[in-house]
Each structure stands twice: as C-alpha cells, then as structure tokens.
C-alpha cells in the first residue's frame, strides 16, 4: 500500500480490525492516539527551546492551543505529524500481519 493511501486510511481498517466490537475499536483508537501524541511530543521537544517547556506544559490541557503554539515554534510541524502517523500505522500493520496465522 502506498504511503499516501495508508496515511488516509482509517487505522481500524488498516489493521483489519473492522469486525471488533465498537468498544474495542474505541480502545484501540485511544491507545494509538496516546502513542502518537507521545511520539510527536518527543520529536517536538527536541526542536523547541528550553524556555518553551513551561508554556507547553501550561497548554497541555488545551490540545488545540498547544498545537497552534507548536506550529508557530516548529515550522515543519505538519510534516512531523504526517511522518509519525505514517510510521505508527506501518509499525502496527507489520506487527498485526506478523502475528497472523
């Protein structure tokens, strides 16, 4: 599958988990989002100045404002986001396909 197609595809579909109950799907999506958030923040914190840490901590409760702030500090934020989403989807897809009988 092409990267662009994988990037656009729903993670549940990408992983072949469409038959799971909605409750399980919601748990998986939440776990993937948490993983993505951690990975993105790790990359971003390497790029912003130390004095931005306090502001980032203050904004951590307001995701929308945090993203807007980070976009001003990290010009390639959208590219980093895209790279991490793609990497997670690829890693999870490979992991799932490797565990199939």
Secondary structure as UniProt FT lines:
FT   HELIX           3..8
FT   HELIX           11..14
FT   TURN            15..16
FT   TURN            18..19
FT   HELIX           22..47
FT   TURN            50..51
FT   HELIX           52..59
FT   TURN            60..61
FT   HELIX           63..73
FT   TURN            75..76
FT   HELIX           77..98
//
